[in-house]
Amino acid sequence: MPQRVTCSQCGHLLYEGVDLKPPDEIISKYDGKCPKCGRKLALIPVNVEIKPCK
Ligand SMILES: [Zn+2]
């Protein structure tokens, strides 16, 4: 099943392909924002937590 990622605001196609790409890779490819409307990209809830070291 191909993956398709579009901007949630303007619908600009950000990525389409058969390979699944991690969202952060797609976001970093566009420098964190949509090249068309400039919306900050937050495609998928980023599953990263920053925790203090113990
Ligand atoms: Zn956009």
mmCIF file of the protein (N, C-alpha, C, O) and its ligand, coordinates in Angstrom:
data_MODEL
# 
_entry.id   MODEL 
# 
loop_
_entity.id 
_entity.type 
_entity.pdbx_number_of_molecules 
1 polymer     1 
2 non-polymer 1 
# 
_entity_poly.entity_id                      1 
_entity_poly.type                           'polypeptide(L)' 
_entity_poly.nstd_linkage                   no 
_entity_poly.nstd_monomer                   no 
_entity_poly.pdbx_seq_one_letter_code       MPQRVTCSQCGHLLYEGVDLKPPDEIISKYDGKCPKCGRKLALIPVNVEIKPCK 
_entity_poly.pdbx_seq_one_letter_code_can   MPQRVTCSQCGHLLYEGVDLKPPDEIISKYDGKCPKCGRKLALIPVNVEIKPCK 
_entity_poly.pdbx_strand_id                 A 
# 
loop_
_entity_poly_seq.entity_id 
_entity_poly_seq.num 
_entity_poly_seq.mon_id 
_entity_poly_seq.hetero 
1 1  MET n 
1 2  PRO n 
1 3  GLN n 
1 4  ARG n 
1 5  VAL n 
1 6  THR n 
1 7  CYS n 
1 8  SER n 
1 9  GLN n 
1 10 CYS n 
1 11 GLY n 
1 12 HIS n 
1 13 LEU n 
1 14 LEU n 
1 15 TYR n 
1 16 GLU n 
1 17 GLY n 
1 18 VAL n 
1 19 ASP n 
1 20 LEU n 
1 21 LYS n 
1 22 PRO n 
1 23 PRO n 
1 24 ASP n 
1 25 GLU n 
1 26 ILE n 
1 27 ILE n 
1 28 SER n 
1 29 LYS n 
1 30 TYR n 
1 31 ASP n 
1 32 GLY n 
1 33 LYS n 
1 34 CYS n 
1 35 PRO n 
1 36 LYS n 
1 37 CYS n 
1 38 GLY n 
1 39 ARG n 
1 40 LYS n 
1 41 LEU n 
1 42 ALA n 
1 43 LEU n 
1 44 ILE n 
1 45 PRO n 
1 46 VAL n 
1 47 ASN n 
1 48 VAL n 
1 49 GLU n 
1 50 ILE n 
1 51 LYS n 
1 52 PRO n 
1 53 CYS n 
1 54 LYS n 
# 
loop_
_struct_asym.id 
_struct_asym.entity_id 
A 1 
B 2 
# 
loop_
_chem_comp.id 
_chem_comp.type 
_chem_comp.mon_nstd_flag 
ALA 'L-peptide linking' y 
ARG 'L-peptide linking' y 
ASN 'L-peptide linking' y 
ASP 'L-peptide linking' y 
CYS 'L-peptide linking' y 
GLN 'L-peptide linking' y 
GLU 'L-peptide linking' y 
GLY 'peptide linking'   y 
HIS 'L-peptide linking' y 
ILE 'L-peptide linking' y 
LEU 'L-peptide linking' y 
LYS 'L-peptide linking' y 
MET 'L-peptide linking' y 
PRO 'L-peptide linking' y 
SER 'L-peptide linking' y 
THR 'L-peptide linking' y 
TYR 'L-peptide linking' y 
VAL 'L-peptide linking' y 
ZN  non-polymer         . 
# 
_pdbx_entity_nonpoly.entity_id   2 
_pdbx_entity_nonpoly.name        ? 
_pdbx_entity_nonpoly.comp_id     ZN 
# 
_pdbx_nonpoly_scheme.asym_id         B 
_pdbx_nonpoly_scheme.entity_id       2 
_pdbx_nonpoly_scheme.mon_id          ZN 
_pdbx_nonpoly_scheme.ndb_seq_num     1 
_pdbx_nonpoly_scheme.pdb_seq_num     101 
_pdbx_nonpoly_scheme.auth_seq_num    101 
_pdbx_nonpoly_scheme.pdb_mon_id      ZN 
_pdbx_nonpoly_scheme.auth_mon_id     ZN 
_pdbx_nonpoly_scheme.pdb_strand_id   A 
_pdbx_nonpoly_scheme.pdb_ins_code    . 
# 
loop_
_atom_site.group_PDB 
_atom_site.id 
_atom_site.type_symbol 
_atom_site.label_atom_id 
_atom_site.label_alt_id 
_atom_site.label_comp_id 
_atom_site.label_asym_id 
_atom_site.label_entity_id 
_atom_site.label_seq_id 
_atom_site.pdbx_PDB_ins_code 
_atom_site.Cartn_x 
_atom_site.Cartn_y 
_atom_site.Cartn_z 
_atom_site.occupancy 
_atom_site.B_iso_or_equiv 
_atom_site.pdbx_formal_charge 
_atom_site.auth_seq_id 
_atom_site.auth_comp_id 
_atom_site.auth_asym_id 
_atom_site.auth_atom_id 
_atom_site.pdbx_PDB_model_num 
ATOM   1   N  N  . MET A 1 1  ? 0.844  -1.200 0.000  1.00 0.00 ? 1   MET A N  1 
ATOM   2   C  CA . MET A 1 1  ? 0.000  0.000  0.000  1.00 0.00 ? 1   MET A CA 1 
ATOM   3   C  C  . MET A 1 1  ? 0.876  1.246  0.000  1.00 0.00 ? 1   MET A C  1 
ATOM   4   O  O  . MET A 1 1  ? 1.661  1.460  0.923  1.00 0.00 ? 1   MET A O  1 
ATOM   5   N  N  . PRO A 1 2  ? 0.741  2.056  -1.025 1.00 0.00 ? 2   PRO A N  1 
ATOM   6   C  CA . PRO A 1 2  ? 1.603  3.244  -1.084 1.00 0.00 ? 2   PRO A CA 1 
ATOM   7   C  C  . PRO A 1 2  ? 1.241  4.262  -0.018 1.00 0.00 ? 2   PRO A C  1 
ATOM   8   O  O  . PRO A 1 2  ? 0.103  4.361  0.441  1.00 0.00 ? 2   PRO A O  1 
ATOM   9   N  N  . GLN A 1 3  ? 2.245  4.994  0.342  1.00 0.00 ? 3   GLN A N  1 
ATOM   10  C  CA . GLN A 1 3  ? 2.056  6.031  1.346  1.00 0.00 ? 3   GLN A CA 1 
ATOM   11  C  C  . GLN A 1 3  ? 1.870  7.365  0.641  1.00 0.00 ? 3   GLN A C  1 
ATOM   12  O  O  . GLN A 1 3  ? 2.544  7.668  -0.343 1.00 0.00 ? 3   GLN A O  1 
ATOM   13  N  N  . ARG A 1 4  ? 0.959  8.141  1.155  1.00 0.00 ? 4   ARG A N  1 
ATOM   14  C  CA . ARG A 1 4  ? 0.717  9.440  0.551  1.00 0.00 ? 4   ARG A CA 1 
ATOM   15  C  C  . ARG A 1 4  ? 0.565  10.455 1.669  1.00 0.00 ? 4   ARG A C  1 
ATOM   16  O  O  . ARG A 1 4  ? -0.234 10.283 2.590  1.00 0.00 ? 4   ARG A O  1 
ATOM   17  N  N  . VAL A 1 5  ? 1.339  11.501 1.567  1.00 0.00 ? 5   VAL A N  1 
ATOM   18  C  CA . VAL A 1 5  ? 1.310  12.528 2.606  1.00 0.00 ? 5   VAL A CA 1 
ATOM   19  C  C  . VAL A 1 5  ? 1.012  13.862 1.955  1.00 0.00 ? 5   VAL A C  1 
ATOM   20  O  O  . VAL A 1 5  ? 1.719  14.301 1.048  1.00 0.00 ? 5   VAL A O  1 
ATOM   21  N  N  . THR A 1 6  ? -0.039 14.496 2.431  1.00 0.00 ? 6   THR A N  1 
ATOM   22  C  CA . THR A 1 6  ? -0.393 15.808 1.891  1.00 0.00 ? 6   THR A CA 1 
ATOM   23  C  C  . THR A 1 6  ? -0.456 16.823 3.019  1.00 0.00 ? 6   THR A C  1 
ATOM   24  O  O  . THR A 1 6  ? -0.644 16.482 4.186  1.00 0.00 ? 6   THR A O  1 
ATOM   25  N  N  . CYS A 1 7  ? -0.296 18.061 2.639  1.00 0.00 ? 7   CYS A N  1 
ATOM   26  C  CA . CYS A 1 7  ? -0.443 19.145 3.598  1.00 0.00 ? 7   CYS A CA 1 
ATOM   27  C  C  . CYS A 1 7  ? -1.892 19.195 4.064  1.00 0.00 ? 7   CYS A C  1 
ATOM   28  O  O  . CYS A 1 7  ? -2.815 19.146 3.252  1.00 0.00 ? 7   CYS A O  1 
ATOM   29  N  N  . SER A 1 8  ? -2.081 19.291 5.352  1.00 0.00 ? 8   SER A N  1 
ATOM   30  C  CA . SER A 1 8  ? -3.453 19.270 5.868  1.00 0.00 ? 8   SER A CA 1 
ATOM   31  C  C  . SER A 1 8  ? -4.173 20.584 5.600  1.00 0.00 ? 8   SER A C  1 
ATOM   32  O  O  . SER A 1 8  ? -5.397 20.657 5.710  1.00 0.00 ? 8   SER A O  1 
ATOM   33  N  N  . GLN A 1 9  ? -3.433 21.603 5.254  1.00 0.00 ? 9   GLN A N  1 
ATOM   34  C  CA . GLN A 1 9  ? -4.079 22.895 4.999  1.00 0.00 ? 9   GLN A CA 1 
ATOM   35  C  C  . GLN A 1 9  ? -4.409 23.104 3.524  1.00 0.00 ? 9   GLN A C  1 
ATOM   36  O  O  . GLN A 1 9  ? -5.551 23.414 3.184  1.00 0.00 ? 9   GLN A O  1 
ATOM   37  N  N  . CYS A 1 10 ? -3.427 22.940 2.650  1.00 0.00 ? 10  CYS A N  1 
ATOM   38  C  CA . CYS A 1 10 ? -3.657 23.255 1.241  1.00 0.00 ? 10  CYS A CA 1 
ATOM   39  C  C  . CYS A 1 10 ? -3.754 22.010 0.365  1.00 0.00 ? 10  CYS A C  1 
ATOM   40  O  O  . CYS A 1 10 ? -4.102 22.105 -0.812 1.00 0.00 ? 10  CYS A O  1 
ATOM   41  N  N  . GLY A 1 11 ? -3.453 20.856 0.927  1.00 0.00 ? 11  GLY A N  1 
ATOM   42  C  CA . GLY A 1 11 ? -3.567 19.625 0.163  1.00 0.00 ? 11  GLY A CA 1 
ATOM   43  C  C  . GLY A 1 11 ? -2.396 19.360 -0.765 1.00 0.00 ? 11  GLY A C  1 
ATOM   44  O  O  . GLY A 1 11 ? -2.447 18.436 -1.577 1.00 0.00 ? 11  GLY A O  1 
ATOM   45  N  N  . HIS A 1 12 ? -1.338 20.160 -0.655 1.00 0.00 ? 12  HIS A N  1 
ATOM   46  C  CA . HIS A 1 12 ? -0.157 19.956 -1.474 1.00 0.00 ? 12  HIS A CA 1 
ATOM   47  C  C  . HIS A 1 12 ? 0.454  18.588 -1.197 1.00 0.00 ? 12  HIS A C  1 
ATOM   48  O  O  . HIS A 1 12 ? 0.617  18.192 -0.044 1.00 0.00 ? 12  HIS A O  1 
ATOM   49  N  N  . LEU A 1 13 ? 0.788  17.876 -2.262 1.00 0.00 ? 13  LEU A N  1 
ATOM   50  C  CA . LEU A 1 13 ? 1.352  16.539 -2.098 1.00 0.00 ? 13  LEU A CA 1 
ATOM   51  C  C  . LEU A 1 13 ? 2.807  16.631 -1.660 1.00 0.00 ? 13  LEU A C  1 
ATOM   52  O  O  . LEU A 1 13 ? 3.660  17.157 -2.376 1.00 0.00 ? 13  LEU A O  1 
ATOM   53  N  N  . LEU A 1 14 ? 3.063  16.116 -0.492 1.00 0.00 ? 14  LEU A N  1 
ATOM   54  C  CA . LEU A 1 14 ? 4.408  16.208 0.067  1.00 0.00 ? 14  LEU A CA 1 
ATOM   55  C  C  . LEU A 1 14 ? 5.215  14.961 -0.230 1.00 0.00 ? 14  LEU A C  1 
ATOM   56  O  O  . LEU A 1 14 ? 6.419  15.032 -0.473 1.00 0.00 ? 14  LEU A O  1 
ATOM   57  N  N  . TYR A 1 15 ? 4.561  13.842 -0.209 1.00 0.00 ? 15  TYR A N  1 
ATOM   58  C  CA . TYR A 1 15 ? 5.270  12.608 -0.504 1.00 0.00 ? 15  TYR A CA 1 
ATOM   59  C  C  . TYR A 1 15 ? 4.296  11.552 -0.986 1.00 0.00 ? 15  TYR A C  1 
ATOM   60  O  O  . TYR A 1 15 ? 3.199  11.395 -0.449 1.00 0.00 ? 15  TYR A O  1 
ATOM   61  N  N  . GLU A 1 16 ? 4.719  10.838 -2.004 1.00 0.00 ? 16  GLU A N  1 
ATOM   62  C  CA . GLU A 1 16 ? 3.939  9.702  -2.452 1.00 0.00 ? 16  GLU A CA 1 
ATOM   63  C  C  . GLU A 1 16 ? 4.894  8.633  -2.928 1.00 0.00 ? 16  GLU A C  1 
ATOM   64  O  O  . GLU A 1 16 ? 5.796  8.910  -3.719 1.00 0.00 ? 16  GLU A O  1 
ATOM   65  N  N  . GLY A 1 17 ? 4.710  7.441  -2.467 1.00 0.00 ? 17  GLY A N  1 
ATOM   66  C  CA . GLY A 1 17 ? 5.595  6.375  -2.892 1.00 0.00 ? 17  GLY A CA 1 
ATOM   67  C  C  . GLY A 1 17 ? 5.226  5.070  -2.223 1.00 0.00 ? 17  GLY A C  1 
ATOM   68  O  O  . GLY A 1 17 ? 4.402  5.017  -1.310 1.00 0.00 ? 17  GLY A O  1 
ATOM   69  N  N  . VAL A 1 18 ? 5.861  4.025  -2.706 1.00 0.00 ? 18  VAL A N  1 
ATOM   70  C  CA . VAL A 1 18 ? 5.548  2.707  -2.170 1.00 0.00 ? 18  VAL A CA 1 
ATOM   71  C  C  . VAL A 1 18 ? 6.302  2.429  -0.876 1.00 0.00 ? 18  VAL A C  1 
ATOM   72  O  O  . VAL A 1 18 ? 5.916  1.563  -0.092 1.00 0.00 ? 18  VAL A O  1 
ATOM   73  N  N  . ASP A 1 19 ? 7.369  3.167  -0.667 1.00 0.00 ? 19  ASP A N  1 
ATOM   74  C  CA . ASP A 1 19 ? 8.134  2.965  0.554  1.00 0.00 ? 19  ASP A CA 1 
ATOM   75  C  C  . ASP A 1 19 ? 7.550  3.806  1.676  1.00 0.00 ? 19  ASP A C  1 
ATOM   76  O  O  . ASP A 1 19 ? 7.223  4.978  1.492  1.00 0.00 ? 19  ASP A O  1 
ATOM   77  N  N  . LEU A 1 20 ? 7.428  3.194  2.823  1.00 0.00 ? 20  LEU A N  1 
ATOM   78  C  CA . LEU A 1 20 ? 6.990  3.958  3.976  1.00 0.00 ? 20  LEU A CA 1 
ATOM   79  C  C  . LEU A 1 20 ? 8.147  4.780  4.506  1.00 0.00 ? 20  LEU A C  1 
ATOM   80  O  O  . LEU A 1 20 ? 9.234  4.264  4.766  1.00 0.00 ? 20  LEU A O  1 
ATOM   81  N  N  . LYS A 1 21 ? 7.895  6.052  4.659  1.00 0.00 ? 21  LYS A N  1 
ATOM   82  C  CA . LYS A 1 21 ? 8.939  6.912  5.194  1.00 0.00 ? 21  LYS A CA 1 
ATOM   83  C  C  . LYS A 1 21 ? 8.523  7.421  6.557  1.00 0.00 ? 21  LYS A C  1 
ATOM   84  O  O  . LYS A 1 21 ? 7.350  7.714  6.786  1.00 0.00 ? 21  LYS A O  1 
ATOM   85  N  N  . PRO A 1 22 ? 9.461  7.524  7.442  1.00 0.00 ? 22  PRO A N  1 
ATOM   86  C  CA . PRO A 1 22 ? 9.119  8.120  8.732  1.00 0.00 ? 22  PRO A CA 1 
ATOM   87  C  C  . PRO A 1 22 ? 8.766  9.584  8.538  1.00 0.00 ? 22  PRO A C  1 
ATOM   88  O  O  . PRO A 1 22 ? 9.406  10.287 7.756  1.00 0.00 ? 22  PRO A O  1 
ATOM   89  N  N  . PRO A 1 23 ? 7.743  10.041 9.255  1.00 0.00 ? 23  PRO A N  1 
ATOM   90  C  CA . PRO A 1 23 ? 7.273  11.424 9.057  1.00 0.00 ? 23  PRO A CA 1 
ATOM   91  C  C  . PRO A 1 23 ? 8.350  12.469 9.281  1.00 0.00 ? 23  PRO A C  1 
ATOM   92  O  O  . PRO A 1 23 ? 8.354  13.509 8.623  1.00 0.00 ? 23  PRO A O  1 
ATOM   93  N  N  . ASP A 1 24 ? 9.250  12.203 10.191 1.00 0.00 ? 24  ASP A N  1 
ATOM   94  C  CA . ASP A 1 24 ? 10.287 13.209 10.442 1.00 0.00 ? 24  ASP A CA 1 
ATOM   95  C  C  . ASP A 1 24 ? 11.210 13.356 9.234  1.00 0.00 ? 24  ASP A C  1 
ATOM   96  O  O  . ASP A 1 24 ? 11.784 14.422 9.008  1.00 0.00 ? 24  ASP A O  1 
ATOM   97  N  N  . GLU A 1 25 ? 11.348 12.288 8.470  1.00 0.00 ? 25  GLU A N  1 
ATOM   98  C  CA . GLU A 1 25 ? 12.183 12.378 7.272  1.00 0.00 ? 25  GLU A CA 1 
ATOM   99  C  C  . GLU A 1 25 ? 11.509 13.251 6.213  1.00 0.00 ? 25  GLU A C  1 
ATOM   100 O  O  . GLU A 1 25 ? 12.158 14.049 5.537  1.00 0.00 ? 25  GLU A O  1 
ATOM   101 N  N  . ILE A 1 26 ? 10.214 13.081 6.090  1.00 0.00 ? 26  ILE A N  1 
ATOM   102 C  CA . ILE A 1 26 ? 9.454  13.893 5.134  1.00 0.00 ? 26  ILE A CA 1 
ATOM   103 C  C  . ILE A 1 26 ? 9.442  15.357 5.578  1.00 0.00 ? 26  ILE A C  1 
ATOM   104 O  O  . ILE A 1 26 ? 9.623  16.266 4.767  1.00 0.00 ? 26  ILE A O  1 
ATOM   105 N  N  . ILE A 1 27 ? 9.230  15.564 6.851  1.00 0.00 ? 27  ILE A N  1 
ATOM   106 C  CA . ILE A 1 27 ? 9.188  16.926 7.378  1.00 0.00 ? 27  ILE A CA 1 
ATOM   107 C  C  . ILE A 1 27 ? 10.531 17.620 7.195  1.00 0.00 ? 27  ILE A C  1 
ATOM   108 O  O  . ILE A 1 27 ? 10.587 18.780 6.788  1.00 0.00 ? 27  ILE A O  1 
ATOM   109 N  N  . SER A 1 28 ? 11.616 16.901 7.498  1.00 0.00 ? 28  SER A N  1 
ATOM   110 C  CA . SER A 1 28 ? 12.932 17.532 7.383  1.00 0.00 ? 28  SER A CA 1 
ATOM   111 C  C  . SER A 1 28 ? 13.290 17.795 5.925  1.00 0.00 ? 28  SER A C  1 
ATOM   112 O  O  . SER A 1 28 ? 14.047 18.717 5.623  1.00 0.00 ? 28  SER A O  1 
ATOM   113 N  N  . LYS A 1 29 ? 12.748 16.989 5.029  1.00 0.00 ? 29  LYS A N  1 
ATOM   114 C  CA . LYS A 1 29 ? 12.990 17.192 3.605  1.00 0.00 ? 29  LYS A CA 1 
ATOM   115 C  C  . LYS A 1 29 ? 12.425 18.540 3.158  1.00 0.00 ? 29  LYS A C  1 
ATOM   116 O  O  . LYS A 1 29 ? 12.975 19.193 2.272  1.00 0.00 ? 29  LYS A O  1 
ATOM   117 N  N  . TYR A 1 30 ? 11.332 18.943 3.778  1.00 0.00 ? 30  TYR A N  1 
ATOM   118 C  CA . TYR A 1 30 ? 10.705 20.218 3.433  1.00 0.00 ? 30  TYR A CA 1 
ATOM   119 C  C  . TYR A 1 30 ? 11.048 21.311 4.434  1.00 0.00 ? 30  TYR A C  1 
ATOM   120 O  O  . TYR A 1 30 ? 10.390 22.349 4.495  1.00 0.00 ? 30  TYR A O  1 
ATOM   121 N  N  . ASP A 1 31 ? 12.075 21.060 5.203  1.00 0.00 ? 31  ASP A N  1 
ATOM   122 C  CA . ASP A 1 31 ? 12.538 22.069 6.142  1.00 0.00 ? 31  ASP A CA 1 
ATOM   123 C  C  . ASP A 1 31 ? 11.462 22.434 7.164  1.00 0.00 ? 31  ASP A C  1 
ATOM   124 O  O  . ASP A 1 31 ? 11.426 23.554 7.674  1.00 0.00 ? 31  ASP A O  1 
ATOM   125 N  N  . GLY A 1 32 ? 10.591 21.474 7.453  1.00 0.00 ? 32  GLY A N  1 
ATOM   126 C  CA . GLY A 1 32 ? 9.625  21.647 8.524  1.00 0.00 ? 32  GLY A CA 1 
ATOM   127 C  C  . GLY A 1 32 ? 8.360  22.380 8.152  1.00 0.00 ? 32  GLY A C  1 
ATOM   128 O  O  . GLY A 1 32 ? 7.487  22.594 8.994  1.00 0.00 ? 32  GLY A O  1 
ATOM   129 N  N  . LYS A 1 33 ? 8.255  22.771 6.884  1.00 0.00 ? 33  LYS A N  1 
ATOM   130 C  CA . LYS A 1 33 ? 7.014  23.459 6.512  1.00 0.00 ? 33  LYS A CA 1 
ATOM   131 C  C  . LYS A 1 33 ? 6.618  23.163 5.081  1.00 0.00 ? 33  LYS A C  1 
ATOM   132 O  O  . LYS A 1 33 ? 7.432  22.747 4.256  1.00 0.00 ? 33  LYS A O  1 
ATOM   133 N  N  . CYS A 1 34 ? 5.355  23.387 4.815  1.00 0.00 ? 34  CYS A N  1 
ATOM   134 C  CA . CYS A 1 34 ? 4.824  23.134 3.486  1.00 0.00 ? 34  CYS A CA 1 
ATOM   135 C  C  . CYS A 1 34 ? 5.419  24.127 2.491  1.00 0.00 ? 34  CYS A C  1 
ATOM   136 O  O  . CYS A 1 34 ? 5.398  25.333 2.736  1.00 0.00 ? 34  CYS A O  1 
ATOM   137 N  N  . PRO A 1 35 ? 5.955  23.626 1.354  1.00 0.00 ? 35  PRO A N  1 
ATOM   138 C  CA . PRO A 1 35 ? 6.575  24.532 0.378  1.00 0.00 ? 35  PRO A CA 1 
ATOM   139 C  C  . PRO A 1 35 ? 5.555  25.405 -0.340 1.00 0.00 ? 35  PRO A C  1 
ATOM   140 O  O  . PRO A 1 35 ? 5.924  26.398 -0.967 1.00 0.00 ? 35  PRO A O  1 
ATOM   141 N  N  . LYS A 1 36 ? 4.311  25.057 -0.260 1.00 0.00 ? 36  LYS A N  1 
ATOM   142 C  CA . LYS A 1 36 ? 3.289  25.819 -0.978 1.00 0.00 ? 36  LYS A CA 1 
ATOM   143 C  C  . LYS A 1 36 ? 2.654  26.899 -0.102 1.00 0.00 ? 36  LYS A C  1 
ATOM   144 O  O  . LYS A 1 36 ? 2.621  28.072 -0.476 1.00 0.00 ? 36  LYS A O  1 
ATOM   145 N  N  . CYS A 1 37 ? 2.153  26.496 1.059  1.00 0.00 ? 37  CYS A N  1 
ATOM   146 C  CA . CYS A 1 37 ? 1.421  27.463 1.883  1.00 0.00 ? 37  CYS A CA 1 
ATOM   147 C  C  . CYS A 1 37 ? 2.215  27.897 3.116  1.00 0.00 ? 37  CYS A C  1 
ATOM   148 O  O  . CYS A 1 37 ? 1.830  28.834 3.815  1.00 0.00 ? 37  CYS A O  1 
ATOM   149 N  N  . GLY A 1 38 ? 3.323  27.205 3.373  1.00 0.00 ? 38  GLY A N  1 
ATOM   150 C  CA . GLY A 1 38 ? 4.170  27.619 4.488  1.00 0.00 ? 38  GLY A CA 1 
ATOM   151 C  C  . GLY A 1 38 ? 3.708  27.127 5.846  1.00 0.00 ? 38  GLY A C  1 
ATOM   152 O  O  . GLY A 1 38 ? 4.269  27.501 6.876  1.00 0.00 ? 38  GLY A O  1 
ATOM   153 N  N  . ARG A 1 39 ? 2.698  26.300 5.843  1.00 0.00 ? 39  ARG A N  1 
ATOM   154 C  CA . ARG A 1 39 ? 2.208  25.771 7.111  1.00 0.00 ? 39  ARG A CA 1 
ATOM   155 C  C  . ARG A 1 39 ? 3.251  24.867 7.754  1.00 0.00 ? 39  ARG A C  1 
ATOM   156 O  O  . ARG A 1 39 ? 3.903  24.061 7.089  1.00 0.00 ? 39  ARG A O  1 
ATOM   157 N  N  . LYS A 1 40 ? 3.387  25.023 9.042  1.00 0.00 ? 40  LYS A N  1 
ATOM   158 C  CA . LYS A 1 40 ? 4.324  24.174 9.764  1.00 0.00 ? 40  LYS A CA 1 
ATOM   159 C  C  . LYS A 1 40 ? 3.812  22.738 9.738  1.00 0.00 ? 40  LYS A C  1 
ATOM   160 O  O  . LYS A 1 40 ? 2.649  22.472 10.040 1.00 0.00 ? 40  LYS A O  1 
ATOM   161 N  N  . LEU A 1 41 ? 4.693  21.829 9.376  1.00 0.00 ? 41  LEU A N  1 
ATOM   162 C  CA . LEU A 1 41 ? 4.256  20.458 9.208  1.00 0.00 ? 41  LEU A CA 1 
ATOM   163 C  C  . LEU A 1 41 ? 4.279  19.699 10.524 1.00 0.00 ? 41  LEU A C  1 
ATOM   164 O  O  . LEU A 1 41 ? 5.293  19.624 11.218 1.00 0.00 ? 41  LEU A O  1 
ATOM   165 N  N  . ALA A 1 42 ? 3.144  19.154 10.830 1.00 0.00 ? 42  ALA A N  1 
ATOM   166 C  CA . ALA A 1 42 ? 3.056  18.221 11.938 1.00 0.00 ? 42  ALA A CA 1 
ATOM   167 C  C  . ALA A 1 42 ? 2.123  17.122 11.477 1.00 0.00 ? 42  ALA A C  1 
ATOM   168 O  O  . ALA A 1 42 ? 0.946  17.079 11.835 1.00 0.00 ? 42  ALA A O  1 
ATOM   169 N  N  . LEU A 1 43 ? 2.678  16.247 10.681 1.00 0.00 ? 43  LEU A N  1 
ATOM   170 C  CA . LEU A 1 43 ? 1.857  15.284 9.960  1.00 0.00 ? 43  LEU A CA 1 
ATOM   171 C  C  . LEU A 1 43 ? 1.204  14.281 10.885 1.00 0.00 ? 43  LEU A C  1 
ATOM   172 O  O  . LEU A 1 43 ? 0.005  14.008 10.814 1.00 0.00 ? 43  LEU A O  1 
ATOM   173 N  N  . ILE A 1 44 ? 2.009  13.762 11.723 1.00 0.00 ? 44  ILE A N  1 
ATOM   174 C  CA . ILE A 1 44 ? 1.581  12.671 12.579 1.00 0.00 ? 44  ILE A CA 1 
ATOM   175 C  C  . ILE A 1 44 ? 2.104  13.005 13.972 1.00 0.00 ? 44  ILE A C  1 
ATOM   176 O  O  . ILE A 1 44 ? 3.211  13.529 14.102 1.00 0.00 ? 44  ILE A O  1 
ATOM   177 N  N  . PRO A 1 45 ? 1.349  12.720 14.989 1.00 0.00 ? 45  PRO A N  1 
ATOM   178 C  CA . PRO A 1 45 ? 1.882  12.968 16.324 1.00 0.00 ? 45  PRO A CA 1 
ATOM   179 C  C  . PRO A 1 45 ? 3.264  12.338 16.478 1.00 0.00 ? 45  PRO A C  1 
ATOM   180 O  O  . PRO A 1 45 ? 3.435  11.129 16.323 1.00 0.00 ? 45  PRO A O  1 
ATOM   181 N  N  . VAL A 1 46 ? 4.204  13.152 16.775 1.00 0.00 ? 46  VAL A N  1 
ATOM   182 C  CA . VAL A 1 46 ? 5.574  12.659 16.835 1.00 0.00 ? 46  VAL A CA 1 
ATOM   183 C  C  . VAL A 1 46 ? 5.763  11.871 18.124 1.00 0.00 ? 46  VAL A C  1 
ATOM   184 O  O  . VAL A 1 46 ? 5.532  12.352 19.233 1.00 0.00 ? 46  VAL A O  1 
ATOM   185 N  N  . ASN A 1 47 ? 6.180  10.680 17.919 1.00 0.00 ? 47  ASN A N  1 
ATOM   186 C  CA . ASN A 1 47 ? 6.239  9.752  19.027 1.00 0.00 ? 47  ASN A CA 1 
ATOM   187 C  C  . ASN A 1 47 ? 7.586  9.835  19.740 1.00 0.00 ? 47  ASN A C  1 
ATOM   188 O  O  . ASN A 1 47 ? 8.296  8.842  19.903 1.00 0.00 ? 47  ASN A O  1 
ATOM   189 N  N  . VAL A 1 48 ? 7.901  11.025 20.146 1.00 0.00 ? 48  VAL A N  1 
ATOM   190 C  CA . VAL A 1 48 ? 9.192  11.234 20.787 1.00 0.00 ? 48  VAL A CA 1 
ATOM   191 C  C  . VAL A 1 48 ? 8.963  11.986 22.093 1.00 0.00 ? 48  VAL A C  1 
ATOM   192 O  O  . VAL A 1 48 ? 8.242  12.984 22.135 1.00 0.00 ? 48  VAL A O  1 
ATOM   193 N  N  . GLU A 1 49 ? 9.563  11.509 23.112 1.00 0.00 ? 49  GLU A N  1 
ATOM   194 C  CA . GLU A 1 49 ? 9.494  12.214 24.378 1.00 0.00 ? 49  GLU A CA 1 
ATOM   195 C  C  . GLU A 1 49 ? 10.902 12.553 24.837 1.00 0.00 ? 49  GLU A C  1 
ATOM   196 O  O  . GLU A 1 49 ? 11.841 11.766 24.713 1.00 0.00 ? 49  GLU A O  1 
ATOM   197 N  N  . ILE A 1 50 ? 10.999 13.741 25.363 1.00 0.00 ? 50  ILE A N  1 
ATOM   198 C  CA . ILE A 1 50 ? 12.287 14.126 25.932 1.00 0.00 ? 50  ILE A CA 1 
ATOM   199 C  C  . ILE A 1 50 ? 12.167 14.047 27.442 1.00 0.00 ? 50  ILE A C  1 
ATOM   200 O  O  . ILE A 1 50 ? 11.334 14.712 28.058 1.00 0.00 ? 50  ILE A O  1 
ATOM   201 N  N  . LYS A 1 51 ? 12.996 13.239 28.003 1.00 0.00 ? 51  LYS A N  1 
ATOM   202 C  CA . LYS A 1 51 ? 12.930 13.060 29.448 1.00 0.00 ? 51  LYS A CA 1 
ATOM   203 C  C  . LYS A 1 51 ? 14.281 13.401 30.056 1.00 0.00 ? 51  LYS A C  1 
ATOM   204 O  O  . LYS A 1 51 ? 15.329 13.145 29.464 1.00 0.00 ? 51  LYS A O  1 
ATOM   205 N  N  . PRO A 1 52 ? 14.237 13.961 31.201 1.00 0.00 ? 52  PRO A N  1 
ATOM   206 C  CA . PRO A 1 52 ? 15.507 14.247 31.862 1.00 0.00 ? 52  PRO A CA 1 
ATOM   207 C  C  . PRO A 1 52 ? 16.230 12.963 32.255 1.00 0.00 ? 52  PRO A C  1 
ATOM   208 O  O  . PRO A 1 52 ? 15.619 11.955 32.609 1.00 0.00 ? 52  PRO A O  1 
ATOM   209 N  N  . CYS A 1 53 ? 17.525 13.040 32.178 1.00 0.00 ? 53  CYS A N  1 
ATOM   210 C  CA . CYS A 1 53 ? 18.318 11.886 32.577 1.00 0.00 ? 53  CYS A CA 1 
ATOM   211 C  C  . CYS A 1 53 ? 18.316 11.760 34.101 1.00 0.00 ? 53  CYS A C  1 
ATOM   212 O  O  . CYS A 1 53 ? 18.329 12.740 34.846 1.00 0.00 ? 53  CYS A O  1 
ATOM   213 N  N  . LYS A 1 54 ? 18.299 10.522 34.504 1.00 0.00 ? 54  LYS A N  1 
ATOM   214 C  CA . LYS A 1 54 ? 18.339 10.324 35.954 1.00 0.00 ? 54  LYS A CA 1 
ATOM   215 C  C  . LYS A 1 54 ? 19.723 9.835  36.370 1.00 0.00 ? 54  LYS A C  1 
ATOM   216 O  O  . LYS A 1 54 ? 19.968 9.607  37.554 1.00 0.00 ? 54  LYS A O  1 
HETATM 217 ZN ZN . ZN  B 2 .  ? 0.339  23.522 2.462  1.00 0.00 2 101 ZN  A ZN 1 
# 
